Amino acid sequence: MTEVLEKETFSFQTEVGQLLEIVAGSLYSNREVFLRELVSNASDACDKLRYAALTDASLAPADGFAITLAADKKTLSISDNGIGMNHADLLDTLGTIAKSGTGAFIEALKADEKDAPGLIGQFGVGFYSAFMVASKVDVLTRKAGEDEAWLWSSDGKGSFTIEPATRDAAGTTVTLHLKKDAKEFADPARIRQIITTYSEHISFPVKLGDETLNAAQALWTKAPKDITEDQYTEFYKHTSHAFDTPWHTIHNKVEGSLNHTSLLFVPSVQPFDLFDPERKSHVKLYVNRVFISETTKDLIPAYLRFLRGVVDSQDLSLNVSREMLQTDPKLAKIKSQVTKKVLSELKKKATKAPEDYATFWGHFGAVLKEGLVEDAASRDRILEVCRFASTGPEALTSLSAYVERMKEGQDAIFYIAGEDAGKLTQSPHLEGFKAKGVEVLLLSDHVDEFWLQHIHEFEGKPFKSITRGAADLDAIEADADEADKDDDGAADLSKLIAAIKAELGEAVKDVRPSKRLTDSPVCLIADEGDIDVNLERLLRRHGQLQDGLPRVLELNPNHALISKLAERAKSDADDLLKDAAHLLLEQARIVEGETPADPAGFARRLGSIMSRAFGA
């Protein structure tokens, strides 16, 4: 490393500057959470050094790990003897928000400044909460195994400095120069109250002078009957650096050939990195209460990455490395058992509290469904807890409930896939199904198209897209108010179909009368065996398909417009009929949210027909 001998000044990343301006310039009723965040950071630093000391015992502090608080009338300091930081770490950690979602965080923070503490926790930038109470923050730190120490300082107004310093041992001391209206946080009684409220569960002693303020016992090692709901909540907030209350808590101990304890939480809000491409887990792995890792995918499957908490096993090797985790069969067994337990708990919640479960599903359903693609062994369990929007009587339905409501003569589970469930409800493809009272699932998550490639049926009923293939609804018993309707008024479309085929040529695969339309004149479908409409759209968007496949244009024989065109087609096709053929195709595209293939031609033909209609 290049030696740095004098003070350097750096500018904060733009987003950090915006963040600090909002945080430092506002007052919050729960500013005390800054101390929990800094103590949690100190705890994480101790955890990291304890792990590093497994392979290099000389790194461990002789007197054990501890977090020490000190205060005078104007300052409050939080010290740890954990892993510490070097010059590069300070730049990476305290000069930037080194996580995805920064832009979204700033926008959310600007939108509701009053909720800044909650957003700080949600987006993982807890250190900066120190500027809610401090006019200046100093960070004195020395990385374990290195001789150099550094002093980071900032007033939170756009820049910070780093300079060489002296520190006797590895670790970090964060010193807050308290604002005039924050002097309460230098009061020992106030400090005790905050630590007791927020940090009782931390597994390292938190000291104020000679007094230890917390029990320093790993919460998951206690029996559930001895833990209060408040203790669970604060442990969740500590381990997750979160500010919300967990939606559900799962505390489970498994004894037998492979012992392990898990204390897991389902958040009540979406973590900011839920859809991060790396899809990292945030459940911490411990071995005999020694922290090992937090981001291994071998402990929690990617589709359960919304979980927070810890898993601790006494049967894994204490000197297990992160590389060994990838091939450890014991860890694979723990992963399987934890997954089964979580899915079992979700099933209970879905059954006993469906409205509450609907909230969970709104946050995490799209992620959970990834397991239908990735985890073949758990597909049946995952399907049991999946919920779907539909045209039926329930806001969300299970597949079992859908099957129970299937109409007499219905032999398939019908669905329509798209990008917006609200827009799907307006699709013309639904018209015939609504008329028959046939329920259709509305699938609007990107993952839906992909799990449907792996799962083709449920309880013996095949999944069938209503935008692909013929809609043969004749065998399905109609509702009472539809039973008396017939097709006596349907037009003979044979000559119109021939004229449209001749005009459109290869722009369409076929032109057919429709049994799915009741109100709209036309729609486009994928032919049986072709790629479904929505999947084709997704593949084109991601560059995996260059040109769309020609689709089938269906005509509603009962629609007044189609009937008039059919009458006109009995004579030789004229220019109006040719223009109408193109306009019908473009209309079908527009209804699906697509743009006309030939905008100029569309405008010209539309203008021509309107001129004729008004005698211009």
C-alpha positions as CSV (number, residue, x, y, z in Angstrom):
1,M,0.0,0.0,0.0
2,T,1.2,3.5,-0.8
3,E,2.2,5.3,2.4
4,V,0.1,8.4,3.2
5,L,1.9,10.9,5.4
6,E,-0.5,13.9,5.6
7,K,-4.1,14.8,5.9
8,E,-6.2,14.2,2.7
9,T,-9.6,15.7,1.9
10,F,-12.2,13.8,-0.1
11,S,-15.7,14.7,-1.4
12,F,-18.5,12.4,-0.5
13,Q,-20.2,10.4,-3.2
14,T,-23.0,12.6,-4.6
15,E,-25.8,10.5,-3.1
16,V,-24.1,10.5,0.4
17,G,-24.0,14.3,0.3
18,Q,-27.7,14.4,-0.5
19,L,-28.4,11.9,2.3
20,L,-26.4,13.8,4.9
21,E,-28.1,17.1,3.9
22,I,-31.5,15.5,4.6
23,V,-30.5,13.6,7.7
24,A,-28.5,16.3,9.4
25,G,-30.9,19.1,8.7
26,S,-34.0,17.4,10.2
27,L,-35.2,16.5,13.6
28,Y,-36.7,13.1,14.4
29,S,-38.6,11.8,17.5
30,N,-36.5,8.6,17.5
31,R,-33.0,10.0,17.0
32,E,-31.8,7.5,19.6
33,V,-31.6,4.8,17.0
34,F,-28.2,6.2,15.9
35,L,-26.7,4.5,19.0
36,R,-28.1,1.1,18.1
37,E,-26.7,1.4,14.6
38,L,-23.2,2.3,15.8
39,V,-23.2,-0.5,18.5
40,S,-24.5,-3.0,15.9
41,N,-21.6,-1.9,13.6
42,A,-19.2,-2.5,16.4
43,S,-20.7,-5.9,17.1
44,D,-20.3,-6.8,13.4
45,A,-16.6,-5.7,13.5
46,C,-16.0,-8.0,16.5
47,D,-17.7,-10.9,14.8
48,K,-15.5,-10.5,11.7
49,L,-12.3,-10.4,13.8
50,R,-13.4,-13.5,15.8
51,Y,-13.8,-15.3,12.5
52,A,-10.4,-14.2,11.3
53,A,-8.8,-15.3,14.5
54,L,-9.9,-18.9,13.8
55,T,-7.0,-19.1,11.4
56,D,-4.7,-16.6,13.1
57,A,-5.1,-16.7,16.8
58,S,-2.7,-13.8,17.3
59,L,-5.3,-11.4,16.0
60,A,-7.7,-12.0,18.9
61,P,-7.6,-9.5,21.7
62,A,-6.1,-10.9,24.9
63,D,-8.9,-9.8,27.2
64,G,-11.8,-10.8,24.9
65,F,-14.1,-8.8,22.7
66,A,-16.0,-5.8,24.1
67,I,-17.8,-2.7,23.0
68,T,-17.0,0.3,25.2
69,L,-19.0,3.6,25.5
70,A,-17.6,6.8,27.0
71,A,-19.2,10.2,27.3
72,D,-18.5,13.7,28.6
73,K,-20.6,16.8,28.3
74,K,-20.0,17.3,24.6
75,T,-19.0,14.0,23.1
76,L,-20.0,10.3,23.0
77,S,-17.7,7.6,21.8
78,I,-18.3,4.0,20.8
79,S,-15.2,1.8,20.8
80,D,-14.7,-1.8,19.8
81,N,-11.7,-4.2,19.5
82,G,-12.9,-5.8,16.3
83,I,-11.5,-6.0,12.8
84,G,-10.8,-2.3,12.2
85,M,-10.3,-0.5,8.9
86,N,-7.4,0.7,6.8
87,H,-7.1,3.6,4.5
88,A,-8.8,1.8,1.6
89,D,-11.6,0.5,3.8
90,L,-12.4,4.0,5.0
91,L,-12.7,5.2,1.5
92,D,-14.9,2.3,0.5
93,T,-17.1,2.2,3.6
94,L,-17.4,5.8,4.9
95,G,-17.2,7.8,1.6
96,T,-19.9,6.0,-0.3
97,I,-23.1,4.0,0.0
98,A,-21.5,0.9,-1.3
99,K,-24.7,-1.0,-2.1
100,S,-27.2,-1.0,-4.9
101,G,-30.5,0.9,-4.7
102,T,-28.8,4.2,-3.8
103,G,-30.9,6.3,-6.2
104,A,-34.1,4.7,-4.9
105,F,-33.1,5.3,-1.4
106,I,-32.5,9.0,-2.0
107,E,-35.8,9.4,-3.8
108,A,-37.6,7.6,-0.9
109,L,-35.8,9.8,1.7
110,K,-36.8,13.0,-0.1
111,A,-40.4,11.8,-0.5
112,D,-40.8,11.4,3.3
113,E,-38.1,12.9,5.4
114,K,-40.0,12.1,8.6
115,D,-39.4,8.4,8.0
116,A,-35.7,8.8,7.5
117,P,-34.6,6.4,10.3
118,G,-36.7,3.7,8.9
119,L,-35.3,4.2,5.4
120,I,-31.8,4.3,6.7
121,G,-32.2,0.8,8.1
122,Q,-34.0,-0.4,5.0
123,F,-31.1,0.7,2.8
124,G,-28.2,-0.3,5.0
125,V,-26.6,3.1,5.6
126,G,-26.8,3.2,9.4
127,F,-23.5,4.9,10.1
128,Y,-24.7,8.1,8.6
129,S,-27.5,8.3,11.2
130,A,-24.8,9.6,13.5
131,F,-25.2,13.0,11.8
132,M,-28.7,13.3,13.2
133,V,-27.1,14.0,16.6
134,A,-23.5,15.0,15.8
135,S,-22.1,18.2,14.3
136,K,-18.8,16.3,13.6
137,V,-17.9,12.6,13.6
138,D,-14.3,11.2,14.1
139,V,-13.4,7.6,13.4
140,L,-10.1,6.4,14.8
141,T,-9.3,3.0,13.5
142,R,-6.6,0.4,13.0
143,K,-7.1,-2.8,11.0
144,A,-6.2,-6.1,12.7
145,G,-2.8,-7.4,11.5
146,E,-1.6,-3.9,10.4
147,D,0.5,-1.3,12.1
148,E,-1.0,1.9,10.6
149,A,-3.9,3.7,12.2
150,W,-6.1,6.3,10.6
151,L,-8.4,9.2,11.6
152,W,-11.5,9.8,9.5
153,S,-13.3,13.1,10.2
154,S,-16.3,14.9,8.8
155,D,-18.9,17.5,9.6
156,G,-21.3,15.9,7.2
157,K,-21.3,18.9,4.9
158,G,-19.9,17.4,1.7
159,S,-16.4,16.3,2.5
160,F,-14.3,14.2,4.8
161,T,-10.6,13.9,5.7
162,I,-8.3,11.0,6.4
163,E,-4.9,11.3,8.1
164,P,-2.4,9.0,9.8
165,A,-3.0,8.5,13.5
166,T,-2.0,6.4,16.5
167,R,-4.0,3.6,18.1
168,D,-2.5,1.0,20.5
169,A,-4.5,-1.9,19.2
170,A,-6.8,-3.0,16.4
171,G,-10.4,-1.8,16.4
172,T,-12.4,1.4,15.9
173,T,-13.5,4.3,18.0
174,V,-16.3,6.5,16.7
175,T,-16.5,9.8,18.5
176,L,-19.6,12.0,18.1
177,H,-19.3,15.8,18.8
178,L,-22.9,16.2,19.9
179,K,-25.1,19.0,18.7
180,K,-26.5,21.4,21.3
181,D,-29.9,19.8,21.1
182,A,-28.5,16.3,21.5
183,K,-26.6,16.7,24.8
184,E,-29.0,14.2,26.4
185,F,-27.1,11.4,24.6
186,A,-24.0,12.1,26.8
187,D,-26.1,11.4,30.0
188,P,-25.1,8.0,31.4
189,A,-28.8,7.3,32.4
190,R,-29.9,8.0,28.9
191,I,-27.2,5.8,27.4
192,R,-28.2,2.9,29.7
193,Q,-31.8,3.2,28.7
194,I,-31.0,3.1,25.0
195,I,-28.7,0.1,25.3
196,T,-31.2,-1.8,27.4
197,T,-33.9,-1.1,24.9
198,Y,-32.0,-1.8,21.7
199,S,-28.8,-3.8,22.4
200,E,-29.6,-6.2,25.2
201,H,-29.3,-9.2,22.8
202,I,-25.8,-8.4,21.4
203,S,-23.5,-11.3,22.2
204,F,-20.5,-9.0,23.2
205,P,-20.5,-7.0,26.4
206,V,-21.4,-3.4,26.0
207,K,-19.7,-1.4,28.7
208,L,-20.1,2.1,30.1
209,G,-17.0,2.6,32.3
210,D,-16.8,-0.6,34.5
211,E,-20.5,-1.3,34.1
212,T,-21.8,-4.0,31.6
213,L,-25.1,-2.8,30.2
214,N,-26.3,-6.0,28.4
215,A,-26.6,-9.7,29.1
216,A,-24.2,-10.5,26.2
217,Q,-26.0,-13.8,25.5
218,A,-26.8,-15.0,22.1
219,L,-30.6,-14.8,21.9
220,W,-31.1,-17.9,19.8
221,T,-29.6,-20.1,22.5
222,K,-32.5,-19.3,24.8
223,A,-35.7,-21.2,24.9
224,P,-38.5,-19.5,23.0
225,K,-40.6,-19.4,26.2
226,D,-38.0,-17.2,27.8
227,I,-37.9,-14.6,25.0
228,T,-40.4,-11.7,24.7
229,E,-41.7,-10.4,21.5
230,D,-39.9,-7.1,22.1
231,Q,-36.6,-9.0,22.5
232,Y,-37.2,-10.9,19.2
233,T,-38.0,-7.6,17.5
234,E,-34.8,-5.8,18.7
235,F,-32.7,-8.8,17.8
236,Y,-34.1,-8.7,14.3
237,K,-33.4,-5.0,14.0
238,H,-29.8,-5.6,15.3
239,T,-29.0,-8.5,12.9
240,S,-30.7,-6.9,9.9
241,H,-29.9,-3.2,10.6
242,A,-33.6,-2.7,10.0
243,F,-36.2,-0.5,11.5
244,D,-39.4,-2.3,10.7
245,T,-41.1,-4.9,12.9
246,P,-40.7,-8.5,11.6
247,W,-43.8,-9.9,9.9
248,H,-43.1,-13.4,11.2
249,T,-40.6,-15.0,13.6
250,I,-39.4,-18.6,13.2
251,H,-37.3,-19.9,16.1
252,N,-36.5,-23.6,15.7
253,K,-34.1,-26.1,17.3
254,V,-33.4,-29.4,15.6
255,E,-31.7,-32.2,17.6
256,G,-30.6,-35.6,16.2
257,S,-27.9,-36.7,13.9
258,L,-27.3,-33.0,12.9
259,N,-28.0,-30.4,15.5
260,H,-28.7,-26.8,14.6
261,T,-30.7,-23.8,15.8
262,S,-32.3,-21.2,13.6
263,L,-33.8,-17.9,14.5
264,L,-35.3,-16.4,11.3
265,F,-37.4,-13.4,10.5
266,V,-39.6,-12.4,7.6
267,P,-39.5,-8.6,7.2
268,S,-42.6,-6.6,7.0
269,V,-41.2,-4.4,4.2
270,Q,-39.1,-5.3,1.1
271,P,-35.3,-5.1,1.7
272,F,-33.8,-2.6,-0.7
273,D,-31.6,-5.3,-2.4
274,L,-34.3,-7.9,-2.8
275,F,-34.0,-8.0,-6.6
276,D,-30.2,-7.5,-6.7
277,P,-28.7,-9.6,-9.5
278,E,-26.4,-11.4,-7.0
279,R,-29.4,-12.5,-4.9
280,K,-27.4,-12.8,-1.7
281,S,-28.6,-14.4,1.5
282,H,-28.6,-12.2,4.6
283,V,-28.9,-15.0,7.2
284,K,-25.8,-15.3,9.3
285,L,-24.1,-18.7,9.8
286,Y,-22.6,-19.4,13.2
287,V,-20.7,-22.5,14.4
288,N,-20.9,-22.8,18.2
289,R,-21.9,-19.1,18.4
290,V,-18.8,-18.1,16.3
291,F,-19.8,-16.0,13.2
292,I,-18.7,-17.7,10.0
293,S,-20.5,-16.0,7.1
294,E,-23.5,-14.0,6.0
295,T,-23.8,-14.2,2.2
296,T,-23.5,-18.0,1.4
297,K,-26.1,-19.3,-0.9
298,D,-25.5,-22.8,0.5
299,L,-27.3,-22.0,3.7
300,I,-30.5,-20.3,2.5
301,P,-31.8,-20.8,-1.1
302,A,-31.9,-17.7,-3.2
303,Y,-35.7,-17.7,-3.4
304,L,-35.8,-17.2,0.4
305,R,-33.3,-14.4,0.4
306,F,-35.8,-12.1,2.1
307,L,-35.2,-13.9,5.3
308,R,-33.0,-12.4,8.0
309,G,-31.6,-13.9,11.2
310,V,-29.1,-16.6,12.2
311,V,-28.4,-20.3,11.9
312,D,-26.1,-21.9,14.4
313,S,-24.8,-25.5,14.4
314,Q,-22.4,-27.2,16.8
315,D,-21.9,-30.1,14.3
316,L,-20.1,-28.1,11.6
317,S,-16.3,-27.8,11.8
318,L,-15.3,-24.6,13.6
319,N,-12.5,-24.0,11.1
320,V,-14.8,-24.3,8.2
321,S,-13.8,-21.9,5.4
322,R,-16.1,-20.1,3.0
323,E,-14.8,-22.3,0.2
324,M,-15.5,-25.5,2.2
325,L,-19.1,-24.4,2.7
326,Q,-19.8,-25.0,-1.0
327,T,-19.2,-28.7,-0.7
328,D,-20.2,-29.5,3.0
329,P,-22.9,-32.2,3.0
330,K,-23.9,-31.2,6.5
331,L,-24.6,-27.7,5.4
332,A,-26.7,-29.0,2.5
333,K,-28.8,-31.0,5.0
334,I,-29.3,-28.0,7.3
335,K,-30.3,-25.9,4.2
336,S,-32.9,-28.6,3.3
337,Q,-34.3,-28.7,6.9
338,V,-34.5,-24.9,7.2
339,T,-36.2,-24.6,3.9
340,K,-38.9,-27.2,4.8
341,K,-39.5,-25.4,8.2
342,V,-39.9,-22.0,6.6
343,L,-42.3,-23.3,3.9
344,S,-44.2,-25.1,6.6
345,E,-44.6,-21.9,8.6
346,L,-45.7,-20.0,5.5
347,K,-48.3,-22.6,4.8
348,K,-49.7,-22.2,8.4
349,K,-49.8,-18.4,8.0
350,A,-51.5,-18.7,4.6
351,T,-54.2,-20.9,6.0
352,K,-54.8,-19.2,9.3
353,A,-54.4,-15.6,8.3
354,P,-55.0,-15.2,4.6
355,E,-55.4,-11.4,4.6
356,D,-52.1,-11.0,6.5
357,Y,-50.5,-13.5,4.2
358,A,-51.7,-11.5,1.2
359,T,-49.5,-8.6,2.5
360,F,-46.5,-10.9,2.7
361,W,-47.3,-12.2,-0.8
362,G,-47.4,-8.7,-2.2
363,H,-43.8,-8.1,-0.9
364,F,-42.2,-11.5,-1.6
365,G,-44.4,-13.6,-3.8
366,A,-42.4,-12.9,-7.0
367,V,-39.2,-14.0,-5.2
368,L,-40.7,-17.1,-3.7
369,K,-41.9,-18.3,-7.0
370,E,-38.3,-18.4,-8.3
371,G,-38.1,-21.6,-6.2
372,L,-40.5,-23.3,-8.7
373,V,-37.8,-23.1,-11.2
374,E,-34.7,-23.6,-9.0
375,D,-35.8,-26.2,-6.4
376,A,-37.4,-29.2,-8.0
377,A,-37.5,-31.1,-4.7
378,S,-39.5,-28.4,-3.0
379,R,-41.9,-27.5,-5.9
380,D,-45.0,-29.1,-4.3
381,R,-44.4,-27.3,-1.0
382,I,-43.8,-24.0,-2.8
383,L,-47.0,-24.4,-4.9
384,E,-49.0,-24.9,-1.7
385,V,-48.0,-21.4,-0.5
386,C,-48.2,-19.6,-3.8
387,R,-51.1,-17.2,-4.4
388,F,-52.4,-15.8,-7.6
389,A,-54.5,-12.9,-8.7
390,S,-57.5,-14.1,-10.8
391,T,-60.8,-13.0,-12.3
392,G,-62.5,-15.1,-9.6
393,P,-64.2,-14.0,-6.4
394,E,-61.1,-13.9,-4.2
395,A,-58.4,-11.2,-4.5
396,L,-55.7,-13.9,-4.3
397,T,-56.3,-17.6,-4.8
398,S,-54.4,-20.8,-4.2
399,L,-54.3,-23.4,-7.0
400,S,-56.3,-25.8,-4.8
401,A,-59.0,-23.3,-4.3
402,Y,-59.1,-22.6,-8.1
403,V,-59.4,-26.2,-8.9
404,E,-62.3,-26.5,-6.4
405,R,-64.2,-23.7,-8.3
406,M,-63.6,-25.1,-11.8
407,K,-66.8,-25.2,-13.9
408,E,-68.5,-28.4,-15.1
409,G,-66.7,-29.5,-18.3
410,Q,-63.6,-27.4,-17.6
411,D,-60.5,-29.5,-18.0
412,A,-57.7,-27.0,-17.7
413,I,-56.3,-24.2,-15.4
414,F,-56.6,-21.1,-17.6
415,Y,-54.2,-18.2,-17.2
416,I,-53.1,-15.0,-19.0
417,A,-49.6,-13.7,-18.6
418,G,-48.5,-10.0,-18.8
419,E,-46.7,-7.3,-17.0
420,D,-49.5,-5.6,-15.1
421,A,-52.4,-7.6,-13.4
422,G,-54.6,-4.5,-13.6
423,K,-54.2,-4.2,-17.4
424,L,-54.6,-8.0,-17.8
425,T,-58.2,-7.7,-16.4
426,Q,-59.0,-5.5,-19.5
427,S,-57.7,-7.9,-22.0
428,P,-60.2,-8.9,-24.8
429,H,-58.9,-12.5,-24.5
430,L,-60.9,-12.7,-21.2
431,E,-64.3,-11.9,-22.7
432,G,-65.5,-15.3,-23.6
433,F,-64.2,-16.8,-20.3
434,K,-66.0,-14.1,-18.3
435,A,-69.2,-14.8,-20.3
436,K,-68.9,-18.5,-19.3
437,G,-68.0,-17.6,-15.7
438,V,-64.7,-19.4,-16.2
439,E,-61.9,-18.1,-13.8
440,V,-58.6,-17.1,-15.3
441,L,-55.3,-16.6,-13.4
442,L,-53.7,-13.2,-13.9
443,L,-49.9,-13.8,-14.0
444,S,-47.9,-10.6,-14.0
445,D,-44.5,-11.5,-12.5
446,H,-41.6,-12.1,-15.0
447,V,-40.8,-15.4,-13.3
448,D,-44.3,-16.8,-14.2
449,E,-43.4,-17.5,-17.8
450,F,-40.4,-19.5,-16.6
451,W,-41.9,-21.7,-13.9
452,L,-44.7,-22.6,-16.4
453,Q,-42.0,-24.2,-18.5
454,H,-41.2,-26.6,-15.6
455,I,-44.7,-27.2,-14.2
456,H,-47.3,-28.2,-16.7
457,E,-50.2,-29.3,-14.4
458,F,-51.6,-29.2,-10.9
459,E,-53.7,-32.0,-9.5
460,G,-54.0,-33.5,-13.0
461,K,-55.2,-30.2,-14.5
462,P,-52.9,-28.8,-17.2
463,F,-52.1,-25.1,-17.3
464,K,-53.4,-23.4,-20.5
465,S,-52.7,-19.9,-21.7
466,I,-55.8,-18.2,-23.1
467,T,-53.6,-16.2,-25.5
468,R,-52.3,-19.4,-27.2
469,G,-54.3,-21.9,-29.3
470,A,-58.0,-22.2,-29.9
471,A,-60.4,-21.3,-27.0
472,D,-62.7,-24.3,-27.1
473,L,-65.3,-23.2,-24.4
474,D,-68.2,-25.2,-25.9
475,A,-67.8,-28.1,-23.4
476,I,-67.9,-25.8,-20.4
477,E,-71.3,-25.2,-18.8
478,A,-72.4,-21.6,-19.2
479,D,-73.8,-19.5,-16.4
480,A,-77.6,-19.2,-16.3
481,D,-77.7,-15.7,-17.9
482,E,-75.5,-16.9,-20.8
483,A,-77.2,-20.3,-21.4
484,D,-79.9,-18.9,-23.6
485,K,-77.6,-17.0,-25.9
486,D,-76.8,-18.5,-29.3
487,D,-74.8,-17.6,-32.3
488,D,-77.7,-17.0,-34.7
489,G,-76.5,-13.5,-35.2
490,A,-73.0,-14.5,-36.1
491,A,-71.8,-13.4,-39.5
492,D,-70.5,-15.7,-42.2
493,L,-66.8,-14.7,-42.2
494,S,-65.4,-17.0,-44.9
495,K,-65.0,-14.3,-47.6
496,L,-63.9,-11.7,-45.1
497,I,-61.2,-14.0,-43.8
498,A,-60.0,-14.8,-47.3
499,A,-59.8,-11.1,-48.1
500,I,-57.9,-10.3,-44.9
501,K,-55.5,-13.2,-45.5
502,A,-54.8,-12.0,-49.0
503,E,-54.1,-8.4,-47.8
504,L,-52.0,-9.1,-44.7
505,G,-50.1,-12.0,-46.2
506,E,-47.2,-13.1,-43.9
507,A,-47.9,-10.4,-41.3
508,V,-50.3,-13.0,-39.7
509,K,-50.0,-16.7,-39.4
510,D,-53.8,-17.2,-39.9
511,V,-57.1,-15.5,-39.6
512,R,-60.0,-17.3,-37.8
513,P,-63.4,-16.7,-36.2
514,S,-63.1,-16.3,-32.4
515,K,-64.9,-18.1,-29.6
516,R,-63.2,-16.1,-26.9
517,L,-64.4,-12.6,-27.9
518,T,-67.8,-11.1,-26.9
519,D,-67.3,-7.4,-27.0
520,S,-64.1,-6.6,-28.9
521,P,-63.8,-7.0,-32.7
522,V,-60.4,-8.6,-32.9
523,C,-57.5,-10.1,-30.9
524,L,-54.1,-11.7,-31.6
525,I,-53.1,-15.1,-30.2
526,A,-50.1,-17.4,-30.5
527,D,-50.9,-20.6,-32.4
528,E,-50.9,-23.9,-30.6
529,G,-47.3,-25.0,-30.2
530,D,-45.9,-21.5,-30.7
531,I,-44.3,-19.3,-28.0
532,D,-46.9,-17.7,-25.8
533,V,-47.5,-14.0,-26.4
534,N,-46.0,-12.6,-23.2
535,L,-43.0,-14.9,-23.2
536,E,-42.2,-13.8,-26.8
537,R,-42.4,-10.2,-25.6
538,L,-40.0,-10.9,-22.7
539,L,-37.5,-12.7,-25.0
540,R,-37.5,-9.8,-27.5
541,R,-37.0,-7.3,-24.8
542,H,-33.9,-9.1,-23.5
543,G,-32.5,-9.6,-26.9
544,Q,-33.0,-13.4,-27.0
545,L,-35.4,-13.2,-29.9
546,Q,-34.9,-10.8,-32.8
547,D,-38.2,-10.8,-34.6
548,G,-41.6,-11.7,-33.3
549,L,-43.4,-14.7,-34.7
550,P,-46.5,-14.0,-36.9
551,R,-49.7,-14.5,-34.8
552,V,-53.2,-15.6,-35.4
553,L,-55.8,-12.8,-35.9
554,E,-59.1,-13.8,-34.5
555,L,-62.3,-12.0,-35.5
556,N,-65.5,-11.7,-33.4
557,P,-68.4,-12.9,-35.7
558,N,-70.9,-11.3,-33.4
559,H,-69.4,-7.8,-33.5
560,A,-71.2,-5.1,-35.6
561,L,-68.0,-3.9,-37.3
562,I,-67.0,-7.4,-38.3
563,S,-70.5,-8.2,-39.6
564,K,-70.5,-5.0,-41.8
565,L,-67.0,-5.9,-43.1
566,A,-68.2,-9.4,-43.8
567,E,-71.1,-8.0,-45.9
568,R,-68.7,-5.8,-47.8
569,A,-66.4,-8.7,-48.5
570,K,-69.2,-10.5,-50.4
571,S,-68.3,-8.2,-53.2
572,D,-64.7,-7.9,-54.5
573,A,-62.3,-6.5,-51.9
574,D,-61.9,-2.7,-52.3
575,D,-59.5,-0.2,-50.9
576,L,-61.6,0.4,-47.8
577,L,-61.6,-3.4,-47.0
578,K,-57.8,-3.5,-47.5
579,D,-57.3,-0.6,-45.2
580,A,-59.6,-2.1,-42.6
581,A,-57.6,-5.4,-42.6
582,H,-54.4,-3.5,-41.6
583,L,-56.3,-1.3,-39.0
584,L,-57.8,-4.4,-37.4
585,L,-54.3,-5.9,-37.0
586,E,-52.9,-2.7,-35.6
587,Q,-55.9,-2.4,-33.2
588,A,-55.2,-5.9,-31.9
589,R,-51.6,-4.9,-31.3
590,I,-52.5,-1.7,-29.5
591,V,-54.9,-3.4,-27.1
592,E,-52.0,-5.6,-26.1
593,G,-49.9,-2.6,-25.2
594,E,-47.7,-2.7,-28.4
595,T,-47.2,0.0,-30.9
596,P,-48.3,-0.2,-34.5
597,A,-45.8,-2.0,-36.7
598,D,-46.2,0.8,-39.4
599,P,-47.2,4.0,-37.5
600,A,-47.2,6.1,-40.7
601,G,-49.4,3.6,-42.5
602,F,-51.7,3.3,-39.5
603,A,-52.2,7.1,-39.4
604,R,-52.8,7.3,-43.2
605,R,-55.3,4.4,-43.3
606,L,-57.1,5.7,-40.2
607,G,-57.4,9.2,-41.8
608,S,-58.6,7.7,-45.0
609,I,-61.4,5.7,-43.4
610,M,-62.5,8.6,-41.2
611,S,-62.7,10.8,-44.3
612,R,-64.9,8.3,-46.0
613,A,-67.1,8.0,-42.9
614,F,-67.7,11.7,-42.8
615,G,-68.0,12.1,-46.5
616,A,-65.0,14.3,-46.8
